[in-house]
C-alpha cells in the first residue's frame, strides 16, 4: 500500500499510538475535524477535546 500513498510514515514498533495522538492533536489544533462524523459516531468528544 505504501507504493500508492502520497506520503508514507514508516513507524517503528511501539510508536503507532504516539503517531495517532500527534495526528489527532494536529487535526484539533487546525480545526479540521469532520463534525458530522464526530456527531454521528462518537460520544464525549468535546470532553476529550477540552483536556487536550
C-alpha positions as CSV (number, residue, x, y, z in Angstrom):
1,X,0.0,0.0,0.0
2,X,2.9,2.4,0.7
3,X,3.7,2.4,-3.0
4,X,0.3,4.0,-3.8
5,X,0.5,6.6,-1.0
6,X,1.4,10.2,-1.5
7,X,3.1,10.1,1.9
8,X,4.3,7.1,3.9
9,X,5.3,7.4,7.5
10,X,7.5,4.4,8.5
11,X,6.7,3.6,12.1
12,X,8.9,1.8,14.5
13,X,7.4,-0.9,16.7
14,X,5.5,0.7,19.6
15,X,5.2,4.2,18.1
16,X,1.8,3.8,16.5
17,X,-0.1,5.3,19.5
18,X,2.2,8.3,19.6
19,X,1.7,8.9,15.8
20,X,-2.1,8.7,16.1
21,X,-2.0,11.1,19.1
22,X,0.1,13.5,17.1
23,X,-2.3,13.3,14.1
24,X,-5.3,13.9,16.3
25,X,-3.7,16.8,18.0
26,X,-2.9,18.4,14.7
27,X,-6.4,17.9,13.4
28,X,-7.9,19.5,16.5
29,X,-5.4,22.4,16.5
30,X,-6.1,23.2,12.9
31,X,-9.9,22.9,13.4
32,X,-10.3,20.4,10.5
33,X,-12.4,17.9,12.3
34,X,-15.3,16.3,10.4
35,X,-18.1,17.5,12.7
36,X,-20.8,15.4,11.0
37,X,-18.7,12.2,11.5
38,X,-18.0,13.1,15.1
39,X,-21.6,13.8,16.0
40,X,-22.9,10.7,14.3
41,X,-20.2,8.2,15.6
42,X,-18.6,9.4,18.8
43,X,-19.5,10.2,22.4
44,X,-17.6,12.5,24.7
45,X,-15.6,14.2,22.0
46,X,-16.0,17.7,23.5
47,X,-14.9,16.5,26.9
48,X,-11.9,14.8,25.3
49,X,-11.0,17.9,23.3
50,X,-11.2,20.1,26.4
51,X,-8.5,18.1,28.2
52,X,-6.1,18.1,25.2
